[in-house]
Amino acid sequence: QVQLVESGGGLVQPGGSLRLSCAASGTMLRMNAMGWYRQAPGKQRELVASINSGGTTNYADSVKDRFTISGDNAKNQWYLQMNGLSPEDTAVYYCYCNARLHIGSADYWGQGTQVTVSS
């Protein structure tokens, strides 16, 4: 079983920055992919950014050039640096990973952290 713990959410003014962190623990061989999703009230959960074991990143169009995902495979931690935040970025942010286990792979989710962008 793999557990994900997030941190770094909060309230920030428009134009501000936040850094989210996610730490994974448990029994796994390696991370295949890590990422961040978000869900705003009344909307579906959407992919914000992802990074695979080779370091290839993928971003939602709405956050390109503002958000940066990075990972530390040795520590099983990954981060989302969010700059230029706007009220439209207000959502619960969930970290995610696909972990390679002894038998197969599985997806895991964090508990979510609230990000509120408001003046």
BELMODA-V684986 format. One record per pair of residues at least 24 apart in sequence whose ideal C-beta (glycine too) atoms are under 10 Angstrom apart, sorted by the first residue. I is the first residue (numbers start at 1). J is the second residue. Records with the same first field share a line. If there is no record, write none. Layout:
I = J, J
This chain:
1 = 25, 26, 27, 28, 99, 101, 106, 108
2 = 26, 27, 28, 31, 76, 97, 98, 99, 101, 106, 107, 108, 109
3 = 108, 110, 111
4 = 34, 76, 78, 94, 95, 96, 97, 99, 108, 109, 110, 111
5 = 77, 95, 110, 111, 113
6 = 36, 80, 92, 93, 94, 95, 109, 110, 111, 112, 113
7 = 95, 110, 113
8 = 79, 80, 81, 82, 93, 113, 115
9 = 91, 92, 93, 112, 113, 114, 115, 116
10 = 113, 114, 115, 116
11 = 90, 114, 115, 116, 117, 118
12 = 82, 85, 89, 90, 115, 116, 117, 118, 119
13 = 85, 87, 117, 118, 119
14 = 84, 85, 86, 87, 88, 89, 117, 118, 119
15 = 83, 84, 85, 86, 117, 119
16 = 82, 83, 84, 85, 86, 117, 119
17 = 66, 67, 81, 82, 83, 84, 85
18 = 67, 80, 81, 82, 83, 85, 89, 93, 113, 115, 116, 117
19 = 68, 70, 79, 80, 81, 82, 83
20 = 48, 67, 69, 78, 79, 80, 81, 82, 93, 94, 95, 110, 113, 115
21 = 77, 78, 79, 80, 95, 113
22 = 71, 76, 77, 78, 79, 80, 93, 94, 95, 96, 97, 110, 113
23 = 72, 75, 76, 77, 78, 95, 110
24 = 75, 76, 77, 78, 95, 97, 99, 108, 110
25 = 76, 77
26 = 76, 99, 101, 108
27 = 99, 101, 102
28 = 76, 97, 98, 99, 100, 101, 102, 105, 106, 108
29 = 99, 100, 101, 102, 105
30 = 73, 76, 99, 100, 101, 105
31 = 71, 73, 76, 77, 78, 97, 98, 99, 100, 105, 108
32 = 97, 98, 99, 100, 105, 106, 107
33 = 58, 71, 78, 96, 97, 98, 99, 100, 105, 107
34 = 69, 70, 71, 72, 73, 76, 77, 78, 79, 80, 95, 96, 97, 98, 99, 108
35 = 59, 69, 71, 78, 80, 94, 95, 96, 97, 98
36 = 60, 63, 67, 69, 78, 79, 80, 82, 93, 94, 95, 96, 110, 113
37 = 91, 92, 93, 94, 95, 96, 109, 110, 112
38 = 63, 80, 89, 90, 91, 92, 93, 94, 112, 113, 115
39 = 91, 92, 93, 94, 112
40 = 88, 89, 90, 91, 92, 115
41 = 90, 91, 92
43 = 91
45 = 91, 92, 94, 96, 109, 112
46 = 91
47 = 96
48 = 80, 82, 89, 91, 93, 94, 95, 96
49 = 78, 80, 81, 82
50 = 78, 96, 97, 98
51 = 78, 79, 80
52 = 98
53 = 98, 100
62 = 86, 88, 89
63 = 88, 89
71 = 97
80 = 115
82 = 115, 117
85 = 115, 116, 117, 118
86 = 117
87 = 116, 117, 118, 119
88 = 117
89 = 115, 116, 117
90 = 114, 115, 116, 117, 118
91 = 115, 116, 117
92 = 116
